[in-house]
Amino acid sequence: MPGEARTSEFLLSSATVMIGPQAKVMELTPALHSVGLIKNVQVSAELGFTELTQGVQNQAVSSVNNSVQTRIGGELYEYTARNIAYGAGLDAGGAAYDTLTTQYALNAAIAAGAGTSIALASGGTDFTAGDFIVLQDTTIPDRVFIGKVASVATNTITLATGYGFTAENTGWAVATTVAYKVRRVQVGSVAKQQRFGAKLVGILPESGEPVTLIFPKVAITKGLGFSFQTENFSNMPFEFTPYALVSTDPFYADYGAMKTWSVLRR
């Protein structure tokens, strides 16, 4: 019958989006490289043509496809240090942007204007000079203190100059204060324009088979955004732009200078 389905290869799926080094794009894994929860992932290729027309009515007699604009976009929901860094145009693939999960307790209360040290109950060896520490008052969740570590002796952290406790701090109690070691993502101009490899995997619902899209060279052209709202969960509207390879890029032999991505299906 006209329009009758011939296969069960219908696509109804969320996508796993993985970002990593160009040389490892074929082997990116969800555990190490997934950006996490991302919705409404769209991949499109828009063709542009230059037309030759004739006559008073300018009827087209020939055309040449002279541009292909590919866009990859989605709504990214997980505000990890790594995703924020990617959105800021940084290379966030290393361990420096791994998620930190430990929460620390104080060993002694910090009085108002008490100087430049923080005594932790444990975990001081997790900190080194240059790290940043955040204290949070759990009874007033938006009351936080940001300190920079100058040195560590056992579980006592000495803060750098300019980061000490001043009279404006009314004290931090042991029972109601938690401490975190945090990543600091520097947002602004970047010295090097970063390029990555991207792998997208969706699953066919009937067969469970993967639909795999490989982008051997992409730039993150839109990403970082914070929207503090109460009507819905905020997301970062990520966009990726694929680029043609040059002869020194990984997988140039497979893609050449004219192909920017591929779809893998049996």
VOBA-1610 file (N, C-alpha, C; in pm, whole numbers, padded with zeros to 5 digits, always signed):
BEGIN
Met+00084-00120+00000Met+00000+00000+00000Met+00088+00125+00000Pro+00042+00232-00061Pro+00120+00356-00060Pro+00142+00406+00083Gly+00266+00441+00113Gly+00297+00494+00245Gly+00309+00389+00353Glu+00303+00261+00318Glu+00310+00155+00418Glu+00454+00142+00469Ala+00470+00125+00599Ala+00603+00111+00658Ala+00672-00015+00608Arg+00800-00006+00585Arg+00879-00120+00539Arg+00971-00175+00647Thr+01001-00095+00749Thr+01089-00139+00857Thr+01032-00091+00990Ser+01102-00124+01097Ser+01065-00075+01230Ser+01167+00027+01280Glu+01239+00089+01187Glu+01346+00181+01226Glu+01293+00324+01244Phe+01204+00338+01341Phe+01146+00468+01372Phe+01222+00528+01490Leu+01240+00659+01487Leu+01322+00725+01588Leu+01235+00800+01688Leu+01239+00755+01812Leu+01175+00824+01924Leu+01272+00806+02040Ser+01353+00907+02066Ser+01463+00882+02156Ser+01519+01012+02212Ser+01576+01004+02331Ser+01664+01108+02378Ser+01804+01074+02328Ala+01893+01170+02334Ala+02028+01148+02281Ala+02130+01156+02393Thr+02233+01075+02382Thr+02351+01088+02465Thr+02453+01168+02387Val+02492+01283+02441Val+02588+01370+02373Val+02721+01362+02447Met+02825+01324+02375Met+02958+01308+02434Met+03056+01404+02367Ile+03141+01466+02447Ile+03240+01561+02399Ile+03376+01517+02450Gly+03477+01527+02364Gly+03612+01491+02406Gly+03715+01532+02304Pro+03837+01486+02319Pro+03942+01519+02224Pro+03909+01467+02084Gln+03952+01541+01982Gln+03927+01500+01845Gln+03981+01361+01816Ala+04100+01331+01866Ala+04164+01203+01837Ala+04090+01085+01899Lys+04001+01111+01997Lys+03931+01003+02065Lys+03781+01001+02033Val+03738+01074+01930Val+03595+01089+01906Val+03527+00954+01882Met+03596+00858+01821Met+03534+00728+01793Met+03514+00645+01919Glu+03590+00673+02022Glu+03586+00589+02142Glu+03529+00660+02264Leu+03466+00775+02247Leu+03407+00845+02360Leu+03302+00757+02428Thr+03296+00762+02561Thr+03205+00678+02637Thr+03109+00762+02720Pro+02988+00713+02745Pro+02893+00788+02830Pro+02946+00813+02970Ala+03017+00716+03027Ala+03064+00729+03165Ala+03165+00843+03180Leu+03249+00863+03080Leu+03357+00961+03092Leu+03331+01092+03019His+03246+01089+02915His+03238+01204+02826His+03098+01261+02805Ser+02995+01198+02860Ser+02859+01248+02840Ser+02838+01379+02914Val+02763+01470+02852Val+02729+01596+02917Val+02610+01579+03012Gly+02552+01459+03016Gly+02440+01434+03106Gly+02306+01463+03043Leu+02212+01507+03124Leu+02075+01528+03076Leu+02070+01643+02976Ile+02032+01610+02854Ile+02016+01709+02749Ile+01889+01675+02672Lys+01805+01773+02650Lys+01676+01751+02585Lys+01669+01825+02452Asn+01574+01780+02370Asn+01544+01846+02242Asn+01669+01865+02156Val+01747+01758+02143Val+01867+01764+02061Val+01826+01766+01913Gln+01877+01864+01841Gln+01844+01879+01700Gln+01973+01889+01619Val+01979+01812+01512Val+02090+01820+01417Val+02030+01849+01281Ser+02078+01955+01216Ser+02022+01992+01087Ser+02132+02036+00993Ala+02110+02012+00865Ala+02201+02058+00760Ala+02119+02137+00659Glu+02147+02266+00650Glu+02074+02354+00559Glu+02160+02383+00437Leu+02107+02349+00320Leu+02180+02369+00195Leu+02149+02507+00138Gly+02252+02572+00088Gly+02236+02701+00022Gly+02271+02689-00125Phe+02197+02758-00211Phe+02216+02747-00356Phe+02233+02885-00418Thr+02314+02891-00521Thr+02321+03006-00609Thr+02254+02966-00740Glu+02153+03045-00781Glu+02074+03008-00899Glu+02104+03101-01016Leu+02099+03042-01133Leu+02111+03118-01258Leu+01971+03127-01319Thr+01925+03248-01344Thr+01790+03267-01397Thr+01796+03327-01537Gln+01682+03318-01605Gln+01672+03376-01740Gln+01532+03434-01760Gly+01525+03525-01858Gly+01395+03579-01898Gly+01341+03682-01802Val+01230+03743-01849Val+01166+03847-01770Val+01116+03792-01637Gln+01074+03666-01639Gln+01023+03605-01516Gln+01133+03546-01429Asn+01258+03558-01473Asn+01372+03508-01395Asn+01352+03363-01351Gln+01320+03280-01449Gln+01305+03138-01421Gln+01442+03073-01403Ala+01453+02989-01303Ala+01580+02923-01276Ala+01611+02820-01384Val+01733+02829-01438Val+01775+02730-01537Val+01890+02644-01485Ser+01954+02688-01380Ser+02061+02610-01320Ser+02084+02659-01178Ser+02138+02573-01096Ser+02172+02611-00959Ser+02289+02527-00910Val+02364+02583-00820Val+02478+02514-00762Val+02469+02524-00610Asn+02481+02409-00546Asn+02484+02406-00400Asn+02620+02459-00354Asn+02622+02578-00298Asn+02750+02639-00261Asn+02767+02663-00111Ser+02679+02606-00028Ser+02699+02614+00117Ser+02617+02506+00186Val+02672+02458+00296Val+02601+02364+00383Val+02624+02411+00526Gln+02518+02454+00591Gln+02526+02502+00728Gln+02470+02394+00821Thr+02559+02333+00900Thr+02518+02229+00993Thr+02514+02286+01134Arg+02409+02254+01206Arg+02394+02299+01343Arg+02354+02182+01431Ile+02415+02178+01549Ile+02377+02081+01651Ile+02338+02160+01774Gly+02222+02135+01828Gly+02177+02211+01945Gly+02097+02126+02040Gly+02091+02169+02163Gly+02013+02099+02263Gly+02007+02179+02392Glu+01919+02138+02481Glu+01900+02206+02609Glu+01969+02123+02717Leu+02080+02174+02766Leu+02162+02102+02863Leu+02125+02143+03004Tyr+02096+02044+03090Tyr+02039+02074+03221Tyr+02136+02059+03338Glu+02246+01991+03320Glu+02334+01965+03434Glu+02443+02072+03444Tyr+02439+02148+03553Tyr+02533+02259+03574Tyr+02658+02211+03648Thr+02726+02113+03589Thr+02852+02068+03645Thr+02962+02166+03608Ala+03073+02160+03682Ala+03187+02246+03649Ala+03235+02219+03507Arg+03231+02093+03465Arg+03278+02059+03330Arg+03187+02120+03223Asn+03057+02107+03239Asn+02965+02164+03140Asn+02973+02316+03137Ile+02987+02377+03253Ile+03000+02523+03257Ile+03128+02566+03185Ala+03237+02493+03208Ala+03363+02526+03142Ala+03353+02508+02991Tyr+03290+02400+02947Tyr+03269+02382+02803Tyr+03191+02500+02746Gly+03086+02541+02816Gly+03004+02652+02769Gly+03080+02783+02765Ala+03185+02795+02848Ala+03266+02916+02851Ala+03378+02912+02747Gly+03382+02805+02666Gly+03483+02795+02562Gly+03615+02737+02607Leu+03615+02667+02721Leu+03738+02611+02776Leu+03749+02462+02743Asp+03871+02411+02745Asp+03893+02268+02730Asp+03873+02204+02867Ala+03759+02142+02888Ala+03724+02089+03020Ala+03737+01938+03027Gly+03818+01880+02941Gly+03826+01735+02936Gly+03912+01672+03043Gly+03997+01749+03111Gly+04088+01691+03208Gly+04029+01673+03346Ala+04111+01617+03435Ala+04066+01591+03572Ala+04040+01718+03650Ala+04090+01831+03605Ala+04070+01957+03676Ala+03924+01997+03684Tyr+03839+01936+03601Tyr+03697+01970+03604Tyr+03610+01851+03646Asp+03672+01748+03702Asp+03592+01638+03757Asp+03503+01690+03869Thr+03385+01631+03882Thr+03292+01673+03987Thr+03345+01636+04125Leu+03340+01730+04218Leu+03380+01708+04356Leu+03255+01675+04438Thr+03262+01571+04518Thr+03142+01524+04587Thr+03153+01531+04739Thr+03271+01559+04794Thr+03290+01555+04939Thr+03240+01682+05006Gln+03174+01663+05118Gln+03128+01774+05203Gln+03204+01766+05335Tyr+03256+01881+05382Tyr+03341+01882+05500Tyr+03271+01953+05615Ala+03303+01909+05737Ala+03250+01972+05859Ala+03362+02049+05928Leu+03323+02150+06006Leu+03421+02225+06084Leu+03458+02149+06212Asn+03580+02172+06255Asn+03624+02116+06383Asn+03612+02219+06495Ala+03611+02347+06455Ala+03599+02454+06553Ala+03522+02569+06491Ala+03442+02635+06571Ala+03364+02749+06523Ala+03456+02864+06484Ile+03410+02945+06390Ile+03486+03061+06345Ile+03412+03186+06393Ala+03475+03260+06482Ala+03412+03380+06537Ala+03427+03496+06440Ala+03352+03602+06465Ala+03357+03719+06380Ala+03497+03777+06377Gly+03546+03805+06258Gly+03679+03863+06242Gly+03788+03776+06300Ala+03772+03644+06290Ala+03862+03551+06359Ala+03993+03525+06287Gly+04022+03598+06180Gly+04151+03581+06116Gly+04146+03504+05987Thr+04244+03415+05970Thr+04263+03357+05836Thr+04275+03206+05837Ser+04215+03137+05932Ser+04228+02991+05934Ser+04092+02924+05950Ile+04083+02804+05892Ile+03962+02721+05901Ile+04007+02584+05950Ala+03950+02537+06059Ala+03983+02406+06112Ala+03874+02307+06071Leu+03910+02212+05985Leu+03815+02111+05940Leu+03821+01990+06031Ala+03709+01918+06040Ala+03707+01795+06118Ala+03792+01687+06052Ser+03797+01688+05919Ser+03879+01591+05845Ser+03887+01638+05700Gly+03974+01573+05623Gly+03981+01599+05480Gly+04072+01712+05438Gly+04153+01763+05530Gly+04241+01873+05494Gly+04338+01840+05383Thr+04377+01713+05373Thr+04472+01673+05268Thr+04412+01681+05128Asp+04281+01701+05118Asp+04219+01719+04986Asp+04251+01857+04927Phe+04299+01948+05010Phe+04323+02086+04967Phe+04472+02112+04950Thr+04504+02194+04852Thr+04640+02241+04832Thr+04635+02392+04807Ala+04752+02456+04814Ala+04759+02600+04793Ala+04701+02635+04656Gly+04618+02739+04655Gly+04553+02784+04532Gly+04411+02734+04516Asp+04372+02630+04593Asp+04234+02582+04586Asp+04139+02685+04647Phe+04012+02669+04611Phe+03909+02756+04669Phe+03816+02673+04756Ile+03778+02730+04870Ile+03688+02665+04964Ile+03568+02755+04988Val+03451+02694+04999Val+03327+02767+05024Val+03266+02716+05154Leu+03230+02808+05242Leu+03154+02775+05362Leu+03009+02815+05339Gln+02918+02730+05384Gln+02776+02759+05372Gln+02709+02743+05508Asp+02627+02841+05541Asp+02545+02834+05663Asp+02416+02762+05626Thr+02397+02641+05679Thr+02281+02561+05639Thr+02150+02618+05690Thr+02155+02706+05787Thr+02031+02770+05834Thr+01993+02890+05748Ile+02091+02945+05676Ile+02068+03055+05581Ile+02142+03015+05453Pro+02082+02932+05368Pro+02155+02867+05259Pro+02227+02961+05163Asp+02180+03086+05149Asp+02248+03177+05056Asp+02357+03259+05124Arg+02388+03227+05248Arg+02500+03292+05317Arg+02623+03205+05299Val+02717+03252+05220Val+02836+03173+05190Val+02961+03261+05206Phe+03070+03194+05231Phe+03200+03259+05239Phe+03293+03190+05140Ile+03369+03267+05064Ile+03462+03211+04966Ile+03603+03241+05011Gly+03683+03138+05023Gly+03822+03156+05064Gly+03918+03090+04967Lys+04037+03145+04961Lys+04144+03087+04879Lys+04251+03031+04971Val+04294+02908+04945Val+04387+02838+05032Val+04529+02887+05007Ala+04596+02925+05114Ala+04738+02961+05105Ala+04825+02842+05144Ser+04784+02769+05248Ser+04860+02651+05292Ser+04771+02563+05377Val+04815+02439+05396Val+04738+02342+05475Val+04834+02272+05571Ala+04794+02263+05699Ala+04868+02186+05798Ala+04769+02090+05863Thr+04781+01963+05830Thr+04685+01860+05872Thr+04545+01900+05825Asn+04455+01935+05918Asn+04319+01974+05878Asn+04293+02124+05896Thr+04398+02200+05917Thr+04384+02345+05933Thr+04426+02415+05805Ile+04332+02492+05750Ile+04355+02564+05625Ile+04384+02710+05657Thr+04497+02758+05607Thr+04529+02900+05618Thr+04490+02968+05488Leu+04417+03078+05500Leu+04365+03148+05384Leu+04465+03251+05332Ala+04457+03276+05204Ala+04546+03372+05140Ala+04509+03514+05180Thr+04605+03605+05162Thr+04582+03746+05192Thr+04463+03799+05112Gly+04376+03872+05182Gly+04258+03926+05117Gly+04137+03836+05126Tyr+04156+03715+05178Tyr+04045+03620+05188Tyr+04012+03584+05334Gly+04062+03661+05429Gly+04037+03629+05569Gly+03898+03671+05614Phe+03864+03629+05736Phe+03734+03662+05794Phe+03739+03804+05852Thr+03643+03883+05814Thr+03636+04022+05861Thr+03521+04037+05959Ala+03506+04159+06010Ala+03403+04186+06110Ala+03262+04165+06055Glu+03247+04171+05921Glu+03114+04150+05863Glu+03064+04007+05882Asn+03157+03915+05907Asn+03117+03777+05934Asn+03081+03764+06081Thr+02961+03714+06106Thr+02913+03704+06244Thr+02946+03569+06306Gly+03033+03493+06242Gly+03072+03365+06299Gly+03007+03248+06228Trp+03079+03137+06231Trp+03034+03014+06165Trp+03036+02902+06268Ala+02920+02848+06301Ala+02907+02745+06404Ala+02940+02608+06346Val+02991+02522+06431Val+03028+02386+06387Val+02906+02309+06338Ala+02798+02316+06411Ala+02682+02231+06381Ala+02608+02272+06254Thr+02618+02400+06217Thr+02536+02449+06105Thr+02619+02495+05985Thr+02748+02465+05983Thr+02834+02507+05872Thr+02888+02386+05797Val+02880+02392+05665Val+02943+02289+05582Val+03043+02358+05490Ala+03144+02283+05453Ala+03248+02338+05365Ala+03259+02251+05241Tyr+03294+02316+05130Tyr+03310+02247+05003Tyr+03440+02293+04937Lys+03510+02201+04876Lys+03615+02238+04782Lys+03547+02257+04647Val+03576+02368+04579Val+03503+02400+04457Val+03599+02423+04341Arg+03547+02401+04221Arg+03618+02437+04099Arg+03592+02585+04071Arg+03689+02651+04012Arg+03669+02790+03972Arg+03681+02798+03821Val+03571+02826+03754Val+03567+02836+03608Val+03585+02982+03570Gln+03694+03013+03506Gln+03724+03150+03465Gln+03654+03180+03332Val+03562+03274+03333Val+03482+03306+03215Val+03534+03435+03153Gly+03552+03432+03024Gly+03599+03550+02952Gly+03671+03507+02826Ser+03760+03589+02778Ser+03832+03556+02655Ser+03923+03436+02679Val+03943+03358+02577Val+04030+03241+02585Val+04148+03260+02491Ala+04265+03213+02534Ala+04386+03232+02454Ala+04385+03142+02331Lys+04320+03026+02342Lys+04319+02930+02231Lys+04176+02891+02201Gln+04138+02896+02074Gln+04004+02855+02034Gln+03997+02702+02035Gln+03915+02649+02122Gln+03912+02505+02142Gln+03828+02434+02036Arg+03876+02320+01995Arg+03805+02231+01904Arg+03795+02094+01968Phe+03682+02029+01949Phe+03656+01901+02012Phe+03603+01802+01909Gly+03592+01678+01953Gly+03517+01578+01879Gly+03386+01553+01952Ala+03278+01527+01879Ala+03148+01504+01941Ala+03086+01377+01885Lys+03026+01300+01975Lys+02954+01177+01936Lys+02814+01186+01993Leu+02712+01164+01910Leu+02573+01161+01952Leu+02519+01021+01928Val+02453+00966+02028Val+02395+00832+02015Val+02249+00837+02058Gly+02162+00795+01966Gly+02021+00775+01997Gly+01987+00628+01978Ile+01883+00581+02041Ile+01846+00440+02035Ile+01710+00424+01968Leu+01704+00334+01868Leu+01576+00303+01804Leu+01489+00225+01902Pro+01366+00267+01928Pro+01285+00204+02033Pro+01243+00061+02002Glu+01225+00028+01875Glu+01179-00107+01841Glu+01290-00210+01853Ser+01406-00181+01794Ser+01514-00279+01790Ser+01620-00258+01897Gly+01625-00138+01955Gly+01729-00110+02053Gly+01864-00080+01992Glu+01868-00068+01858Glu+01995-00041+01791Glu+02030+00107+01798Pro+02161+00137+01791Pro+02203+00278+01801Pro+02200+00349+01667Val+02165+00476+01673Val+02188+00568+01562Val+02301+00659+01608Thr+02415+00650+01543Thr+02535+00718+01590Thr+02576+00826+01492Leu+02598+00946+01545Leu+02645+01059+01466Leu+02783+01098+01516Ile+02878+01110+01423Ile+03014+01146+01457Ile+03049+01281+01396Phe+03096+01370+01481Phe+03143+01502+01437Phe+03290+01512+01477Pro+03383+01493+01382Pro+03525+01485+01419Pro+03587+01617+01460Lys+03520+01729+01430Lys+03578+01859+01468Lys+03464+01959+01487Val+03443+01999+01613Val+03337+02095+01642Val+03389+02203+01736Ala+03322+02316+01732Ala+03341+02421+01832Ala+03209+02442+01904Ile+03216+02474+02031Ile+03095+02507+02107Ile+03072+02656+02089Thr+02973+02691+02008Thr+02950+02830+01970Thr+02842+02898+02054Lys+02775+02822+02138Lys+02678+02880+02232Lys+02662+02782+02345Gly+02660+02832+02468Gly+02647+02736+02576Gly+02620+02797+02711Leu+02710+02879+02761Leu+02700+02922+02898Leu+02581+03015+02919Gly+02500+02982+03018Gly+02385+03066+03050Gly+02324+03023+03182Phe+02290+03121+03264Phe+02225+03095+03392Phe+02092+03169+03395Ser+01988+03096+03426Ser+01856+03158+03437Ser+01796+03113+03569Phe+01794+03202+03667Phe+01740+03169+03798Phe+01591+03203+03799Gln+01510+03099+03780Gln+01367+03119+03766Gln+01293+03019+03853Thr+01165+03046+03874Thr+01086+02960+03962Thr+00977+02883+03889Glu+00961+02909+03758Glu+00854+02843+03684Glu+00896+02706+03630Asn+01027+02690+03603Asn+01072+02564+03544Asn+01221+02549+03571Phe+01272+02429+03543Phe+01415+02407+03557Phe+01490+02484+03448Ser+01601+02545+03486Ser+01682+02620+03391Ser+01770+02525+03310Asn+01808+02568+03191Asn+01900+02488+03109Asn+01992+02581+03032Met+02100+02522+02983Met+02194+02595+02900Met+02171+02554+02754Pro+02133+02646+02666Pro+02106+02611+02526Pro+02236+02596+02447Phe+02290+02475+02450Phe+02417+02449+02383Phe+02398+02441+02232Glu+02496+02495+02159Glu+02504+02478+02014Glu+02647+02443+01975Phe+02658+02349+01882Phe+02787+02308+01829Phe+02791+02338+01680Thr+02907+02381+01633Thr+02926+02404+01490Thr+03038+02313+01441Pro+03010+02225+01344Pro+03116+02139+01291Pro+03202+02212+01190Tyr+03328+02171+01182Tyr+03423+02232+01090Tyr+03484+02127+01000Ala+03522+02169+00880Ala+03596+02080+00790Ala+03735+02056+00846Leu+03787+01938+00817Leu+03918+01901+00868Leu+04029+01954+00778Val+04145+01974+00839Val+04266+02002+00763Val+04355+01877+00773Ser+04458+01874+00692Ser+04536+01750+00677Ser+04603+01705+00806Thr+04623+01795+00903Thr+04686+01756+01029Thr+04586+01711+01134Asp+04456+01716+01105Asp+04354+01674+01201Asp+04341+01522+01204Pro+04306+01466+01321Pro+04276+01323+01327Pro+04160+01287+01234Phe+04167+01170+01172Phe+04062+01114+01086Phe+04045+01191+00954Tyr+04145+01270+00918Tyr+04139+01340+00790Tyr+04127+01241+00674Ala+04192+01127+00685Ala+04186+01027+00578Ala+04045+00977+00556Asp+03961+00977+00659Asp+03823+00928+00647Asp+03726+01036+00601Tyr+03756+01162+00632Tyr+03662+01269+00603Tyr+03711+01366+00496Gly+03842+01380+00484Gly+03894+01477+00388Gly+03858+01618+00428Ala+03870+01710+00335Ala+03845+01851+00364Ala+03702+01892+00337Met+03618+01800+00286Met+03484+01839+00241Met+03371+01786+00328Lys+03397+01682+00407Lys+03291+01621+00488Lys+03311+01659+00634Thr+03204+01700+00699Thr+03216+01748+00837Thr+03155+01654+00941Trp+03074+01557+00899Trp+03017+01464+00995Trp+02965+01342+00922Ser+02932+01240+00999Ser+02882+01116+00938Ser+02777+01053+01028Val+02689+00974+00965Val+02586+00898+01035Val+02616+00752+01014Leu+02618+00675+01121Leu+02652+00533+01114Leu+02525+00451+01137Arg+02481+00383+01031Arg+02363+00298+01037Arg+02387+00173+00953Arg+02331+00062+00996Arg+02345-00060+00914Arg+02228-00070+00818
//
